[in-house]
């Protein structure tokens, strides 16, 4: 499961746990207890989501940088291979030049 869906599930559980005791039906102690457990579950899921999110972050780093255009391996910290980096730089420079109309 992706970290985002886990986080959404945690938020949903918190929401239910917060709303349930305020409902008229949920006035007895049993439901209050149930809401407590739900909150605890939500906390656990939220913690899981954070861990999953961290793993995803690290996973992206560990998997090694790859060019966003051609998926070729690139040096650590680079977004594009040298060819595509040059292409992007040229394109950006031309765009800037066209917009400004200056010599830059
Ligand atoms: Zn490339």
Boltz pocket constraint, residues with backbone or C-beta under 6 A from the ligand:
constraints:
  - pocket:
      binder: B
      contacts: [[A, 67], [A, 68], [A, 69], [A, 70], [A, 71], [A, 72], [A, 80], [A, 81], [A, 82], [A, 83], [A, 84]]
      max_distance: 6.0
